[in-house]
């Protein structure tokens, strides 16, 4: 993840999940393949919430779900500062760059 954390604790940046050789990869390939591309954003939003990030995702794309010879990944832009339950996920006293 490459992101910027502002003084209010809002995280804005780019994230990408990449999976290879796991049951999770098979499951996600199946889910993406079963949905029309316009629905991918909603799927990734639910994944984001499930991971504890309550911000909004945008500009969602994914590698080809059918291309099983390569890793499966889905990059997205993220923006927000709370978990789905409303708790502050990240706090900061000044703007910081966050890379993970």
C-alpha positions in Angstrom: 0.0 0.0 0.0 1.2 3.5 -0.8 -0.9 6.0 1.0 -0.9 9.4 2.7 -2.2 9.9 6.2 -3.3 13.4 6.9 -3.5 15.3 10.2 -7.2 14.2 10.7 -6.2 10.5 10.4 -7.7 10.1 6.9 -5.8 7.6 4.8 -5.8 8.2 1.0 -3.8 6.0 -1.4 -3.4 3.0 -3.5 -3.6 -0.6 -2.4 -3.2 -3.9 -4.2 -3.9 -7.4 -2.9 -2.1 -10.2 -4.7 -2.8 -13.9 -4.1 -1.1 -17.0 -5.4 -1.4 -20.7 -4.7 -4.0 -20.5 -1.9 -7.6 -21.4 -1.3 -8.3 -17.7 -1.0 -7.0 -17.1 -4.5 -9.4 -19.8 -5.9 -12.3 -18.3 -4.0 -11.6 -14.7 -5.1 -11.0 -15.7 -8.8 -14.4 -17.5 -8.6 -16.1 -14.5 -7.1 -14.7 -12.0 -9.6 -15.4 -14.3 -12.5 -19.0 -14.7 -11.3 -19.7 -11.0 -11.3 -20.0 -8.4 -14.0 -17.1 -5.9 -13.9 -19.3 -3.0 -12.6 -20.0 -5.2 -9.5 -16.3 -5.6 -8.7 -16.2 -2.4 -6.7 -19.0 -3.6 -4.4 -17.1 -6.9 -3.9 -13.8 -5.2 -3.1 -15.7 -2.7 -0.8 -17.0 -5.7 1.2 -13.5 -7.2 1.3 -12.1 -3.9 2.6 -14.8 -3.7 5.3 -14.0 -7.3 6.3 -10.3 -6.4 6.6 -11.2 -3.6 9.1 -11.0 -0.6 6.8 -14.2 1.4 6.7 -13.1 3.9 4.0 -14.3 3.9 0.4 -12.6 2.1 -2.4 -12.6 3.3 -6.0 -10.9 2.6 -9.4 -11.2 -1.1 -8.8 -9.7 -3.4 -11.4 -8.4 -7.0 -11.3 -6.1 -9.3 -13.2 -8.0 -11.8 -15.4 -9.8 -14.3 -13.2 -9.3 -16.9 -15.9 -5.5 -16.5 -16.1 -4.7 -19.1 -13.5 -1.0 -19.4 -14.6 -0.3 -16.0 -13.1 -0.9 -14.4 -9.7 -4.4 -12.9 -9.1 -4.5 -9.3 -7.9 -6.8 -6.4 -7.6 -5.5 -2.8 -7.2 -7.8 -0.1 -5.8 -7.7 3.5 -4.5 -8.7 3.9 -0.9 -9.9 6.9 1.1 -11.2 7.0 4.7 -10.4 6.9 8.4 -12.8 4.7 10.2 -13.5 1.0 10.5 -16.9 -0.3 9.5 -18.0 0.0 13.1 -17.0 3.7 13.3 -13.9 3.3 15.3 -10.8 5.2 14.2 -8.6 2.8 12.3 -5.5 5.1 12.1 -4.5 8.1 14.0 -1.7 10.6 13.5 -0.6 14.0 14.9 0.8 15.1 11.5 0.7 14.1 7.9 2.8 11.0 7.2 3.5 8.8 4.2 2.5 5.2 4.8 4.0 2.4 2.8 3.3 -1.3 3.6 
